[in-house]
């Protein structure tokens, strides 16, 4: 199942990043956490495979402009039919029946009814003064007193977390008969009139589904908050506790009916190192030179290169040139860089790739090429990693890197955290799958008579043939191509074995 994070107009890039990172940390490997655009939310069939839709912080008016009408109808239908909604800050304003934000201040005021109305009342903000658009001048810590319902499933009794402009749910206690329950309250006195209750987080029963709305930002990691504190110049002690934050977030997810991995230790989860090697040294030397030209060596270290692509930063270290004078990944905010170890000569040590023997792979590839009369050059160079977001996305979403890679360049992973399918569909690939993507340079002159999509069909047919010719007896395996891009086992349920 998918957990989708809205990333359309109005959202804050940092809020998307923090929501995604926290959800992946607590929900992997049970759910695939991926972004979803406004267009996809309106047009794609996402509800059938969505366990939770998260709308992060940003600007509520941007959400209204993009989603009012068809988008909010899709959201309401999804939740009423049993779906789950999680809204932080602006995502909570957006899901309330009415909002008042800085009423009376012409430079900040936003008021009016909202179409979703999951919280059937008024959300008023900012709970604490100082908010400025496109700024963190009003950012501060706030203390939440947490309801026993969440404490019973692992949440701490209170939590100090990041706050910047969020609202309070007016008279939420009086809406219990309409399916509203207060899950957390602001401990400190508010700068606005809230009726009563200081409700900072509410749960709302909506048809067969549930919406959980929070005015603060418990999804923001303590590491990020520490940087905010250092830059604020405020004498206030922000005092964030990462373990308590993760315990609270884990309890929220459990309350929403999701399965959490309880990974609440204050250590960062990261994707595995990648290993780049080839059949011969020339292949890798050529790529290394291109990437050196494309990137920067930072400290002047000739053994390492940093390439900042569209959606990821790649830190490459040439293992054939000796040890680097700087550690891979140092200085990257949030640990978001992808570390790539480059081997001009040789292959990774077995202990570095325990689930995939790169040397044996190249021996088989060399033997296959020697026995072939066709000059096919697929399968090398090879970029291998145990855990990736997606072998496809790492290429397709980083064109700056992709344009320097030769035809036949292949990416292999043991597991993907956001494997890609048609539309916005994504998932966590199971262990034991053969996960790979390949670069194919297809001449534009063939676009009419042999469009690129035919290569996908040929790849699917080739995989079926490879299975059936693998060894004695395999020819009778009931494996077939389900046109156009799925490989299935012939059975009453047509179990899918592969997707391209």
N, C-alpha and C positions, 0 to 999 in steps of 0.2 A: 504493500500500500504506500501511497505517497503522502507526504506532508508538504504543502505548497505555501511559499512565502510570497505575498503580493509584491511586485517590483515595478508597478506602473507609475504614471505621473503622480507627483505629490510625495512619493516616498523619499526618505533620506537614505543615501547610500550607506552611511554608517549604521543606521537602524536596520537595514536589510542585512548587512554583514553580521551584526551582533545577534540578530534573531536567528539567522541561518547557522552561525557557528554554535550557538547554545543548543539549538534543536538537534543539530547533527551530533553534538557531543553526547546528548542524553538519549537519543532515539536510535542511533546506529547500533546494531545492524538490522533493527526491526522495521524501519521505515526509510524510504528515500526522501531526503529533504531537498527541494528544488524551487527555484523562482518560477513565478507565473506572471505574465504580462496582462494588462487590461484586455488586449485583443484576444488572448488565449482564454481568459476567464469568461469572456462573452461568447466566443465561437467554438471553443474546443469541448469535447466530452469529458472534462476532468472529474466531475463529481463521482463517477462510478468507482474510481480508484483512489479517492482522496479521503484520508482518515482525519485530516485537520487542515484548515485554511488559516494562516496567520497573516494579519494585516499589521505591519510594523509602524513605527513612528514616522512623522513627516508633516504634511500639511493636508488637513481634512478637505479643503476646497478642491485640491487637485484630485482627490479620490472621487468627489462628487462629480466633477467635470467629466471624468473618464468613465465612471461606472453608473451614474444615475440612469435609470431606465432599464436597459437590457442587462447591465451588469448587476445591479442590485436585485433585480428579479431572479437572476440565476443564483445569487448568494442566498436569498431568502428561501428559495425552493430547496437548495442544497441543505440548509440547516433544518428546515421544517421536516424534511424527509429523513432526518437522523444524523446530519452532518455536524461537525464541531468547528467553532470559530474562536480564534484567539486574537484579541486586539490590544496592542500596546499604545498608550498615549493617543496619537491621532487616530489610530485604528479603533480606539475605544470611543472617542468623540463620534466618529463616522457611524458607529453601530448603535448610537443612542437615538431616541425619538426626537430629541431637541437638544441643541447646544447653545451655550452662551460663553463666548471667550472674550475676556477683557472688554466687556460691554461698557460703553462710554468713552473708550479710548479710540479716537478715529484712526490712529495709525496701526492698531492691532485688532480692532473689534471684528469678530465673526459670530453671527447669530443666525438662528433659523431652525426649521424642521429638517430632519434627515429621513431618507427613505427606508433604511434597514429597520430601525426601531427595535433592535433586539433587547436593549434596555428600554423599557416603556416609560421613561421619564426624562428628566433634564440632566445633562452633564455640563457642569459649570467650571470654568477655569479662568486663568491659571490658579491652581490652589495656593501657590506661593508666588509672590510678585517677582519681577525682574526679567521676565521672558523677552527676548528679542528675536525677530525672524532672522534666519540664516546666521545664527550666532549661538554661542554657549555662555553668553554673559550671565544668563539667569540660571545656568545649571548649578545644581547643589545636591547634597545628599538629603534623603528623607527617610524617616523610620516608619515602617509598617508594623502594626500589631496584627497578627495572623489568626484567623478563626480556627477554632478547635477542629472543625471538619478537615482542614488541611493538615493541622498538626498530627491528627490521628493517622495520617498516611505518610508521615516523614518530614513535614515542613517544620522549621524552627518556630518558636513562639513569637519571635519578631525578627525583622530584617532591616538593615540599613542599605539602601540601594540608590541608584542614580535617578535624578528627577530633572525634567526640563520642560515645563509648560503644561503638564498633564492636568486633568480635571478631577472633580469630585462628583459622585453620583448623588444627586439631591434627594433627600428623604427616601433612600433606598430601602430602609427598614420597613417603611409603610407599604412597600410593593410586594411583600411576600405572597400575598394572595394572587399575584399575577406572575408567579414563578421566579421571583428574584431572591437571591440569597447573598448576603454580604460576606465576602471571603477575607478581606483585609481592610484595616482602617488606618488613616494617617494619625500618628501619635501626637504630632505637634499641632499647635493652634494654626488654623488656616488664615490666609489673608483675604478670604472672601466669605460671604454668608453661604452656608451649606445646608440650612434648615436644621438638620441634626444628624449625627452619626459619623461624620468624617469618612464616608465610604470611599476607599481607594481602589477596591477591586470587588467586582460583583460577578456572580454567575447567574445566567438567565436561561430558563427553560423555554425553548421556542419550538412548538410542535413536538416532534420526536427527537429534536436535536438540542444543542446546548451552545451558548456563547459565553465566553469568559473574557471580561473586559477589565483592563488595569490602567490607571492613570499614570503610574510611575514606569520606570524602565528596569525591572529586575533581569531582563535579558542581557543587559550590558555587563560585560565581564569586569571583575575587579581590576584587572590589568589596565583596561581602557580607562576606567574611572580613576585609577592612580595617576595616569597621565593628565587627565582633566584637572585633578586636584593640584598637580605640580604646576600646571599652566594658569591656574585661576588666581593665584596670589592671595587666596582667602586664608585667614587664620583658622577657619573651621576645620576640624579633624573629620575627614570623610569616613574613615574607619570601616572600609568594606571587608567582608569576610567571604571569600570565594566559596568555601565549603557550604556555608549557610545559604548563599545565593543559589547554588546548584541544588541543594536540598529543597528549597522553596520551588524552584522551577520544575524539579522532578515531581513534586507533589501536585503542582498545577496540571502537569501532563497526565498523571495518574487520575486526577479528578475528572479530566476530560475523557477518560476511558482508554488512554493510550498506554502502551507498554514502555516503561523507561528502563534503561540499562543500569540505573543507579550509579552511574559514573560521576560521583560527586567529589572525588578527590581533586584538589587544586593543582592538577597537572594538565598540560595542554595535549590534546589529541592532534596528531599530524599524519599526513599521508606519508607513505614510505618513500625512501630514496629511489630514484630511477637510475637505471644503468644502460648506457649507450655503447654498443659494440657492433662489430661487423665481421664479415667473412675475411676481409683483408684490411690492412692498415690504411690503404689509400682512401677507402670510403670514409673512414672516420676522420682522417686528416683533412679531407676536403670540407667536411661539415664543420669541423673545429675552426678552420680558417674563416669560413663564412660567418659563423656565429661570433667569432672574435671581432670581426669587422662590424657586425650588427650591434654588438653589445659594448660593455665597458668593463675594464678590469678593476675599477674602483680604486684599490690601494696600489695599483701598479703591479700586482702579483701576476706573473705570466702564466701561472697554472690555473687561474680561475677567471671566469667571465660571467657577467650579469646581463641577462637579456630581459628587458621589460616589454612583454607582449601585451595584447589587448586585455586579457582577463587573468593573466598570471605573470609572476616574475620567476624566471628560471635562473638558478645559480649553478653554473657548470664548473666542474673541477676535473682537469685532465690528469687522470691517474698515471699516465705514462710519463709525465714531466716531473714527477716527484711530489712530495707533500706540499699543500698550499700553506702560505703564511697566515691565512685567515680562515676561520672556521666557516663551513657552509652554513648559510642561514643567519649569520650574525647581523644584527641591525635591522632585520625585517620586521615591520610592525605586525603584531599578531601572529607571527610565524607563518605568513601566507605564502612564502616562497617555496618553489618546487626545486629540490636538490637533485641535480643530475651528475652522476659520476661517469666520466667519459674515458673509454679505453681505446687508445689508438693501436696498441699492441696487446693481444690477449683478450681475455674475458673476465668477468667478475669471479671472485672466489666462490666456491660452493656454499660456504657459510653465509655469504651475503645474499644468495638467491636460493634458499633451501627448498623452495617448491618448484623450481624451474632450472634444469641443468642447461645453461646457455651453451657450454662447450659441446654437449651431445647434440643440441639443436643444430648448431652450425655444422657438425660432422654429417648429420643426415641431410642438411640442405646442400652441402658440397657434393655429397654422393648423388643426390637427385639431379643436380645441375650437370654433373659429369655424364649421366646417362640420358640426358635429354638432348634432342636434336634442335630444340627451339631455344633461342637466346632470351629466355625469360629471366628477369632479374628482380623477382619479388622475394620478400622475406629477409632482406638485409639492405641497409643497416637495421638493427633491432634496438628498440627502446623498451626496456622491461621494468616493471614495478609490481610489487605485491598488492598494494592498495592505491587505487587511483579514483578520482571522481568519475571519469569516463575516458576510455581510450579514444573515443571519437571527439569529444569536446576539447581534449588537450591539443588536438590538431585544428579542428574546424573553428574553434573559438579564438585561436591565436594565430591569425593570418601572418603576422610579422615573422613568426617562427616557421610556419608552414611553407611560405614561399621560398625558404632556403633549403628545404628538404627534397631529396631526389625521389623520383618515381620508384616504388618498391619499398620505401621506408615503412617499417612495420612497428606497431605499438602493441605490446602484449601485457596483460595484467592478470593476476590471480582473482582479484575481486574489485568490483566497481561500487562506489557509494552512490552514484547518480547515473546509472546506465540509461542511455537515451533510446526512446522509441518514437513512434509516430506522434505528431502533434506535440503536446507538452508532457506526454507520458514519460515517466522515468521510474527507476526502481533500484534496489540493491541487488546486485547479481549474486547468485548463490556460489558458494565454494564448489570447486570441481568443474566449473564451466570453462570452455575455451573462449577467452575474451581477447579479441584483437581488432585493430583497425589498420588500414593500409593506405598509403599515398599512391594514387595512380594519376599520372600526367596524361590526359586524354586530349588529343588535338582538337581544336575548335572546328577544323574542317570536316570532322566526322559528326558534328552536332545534329545534323538532319538525318542522315542515313544510319548512324549508330550513336544515338544519344547516350550520355553518361549513365543513365539509369540502367541500360542494358548490362553494364559491368556488374551491377548489383545482382541482376538475374543470373548472370554467368557464375558469379561467386557462390550463389545459393546452390546452383546445379553442381558446381565443383565440390562443395562440401558433402552433398548427398553421394556423389560418386566416390569421394575419398573414404567415406564411411563404408560403403558397400565393397570397396576393393581393399580394405585395410588388411584382411587376413582371410584364411580359409573359413568359410561359413558365414562371413559377414555379408555376402551377396544376398542372402535370404532375409536380412534384417528389414522389417517393414517401415523403412524410412522414406518419406516422400516430400516433395516440394509443394507447399500450399501457396499457390500463386497470390501475390507476386514475391513476397519476401519472408515467408516463415517456413521453417522445416519442421515437419511433424512426424510423429510415430502413428502408424495406422492402427487405430483402436476405436472403440465406440466414442471416446471422448476427444479423439484427435489431439493427444497431448503434444504441446509445442516443445520442440527440442532446441530451436534456434530462431533468432530473429535478426534480420539484416536491415 
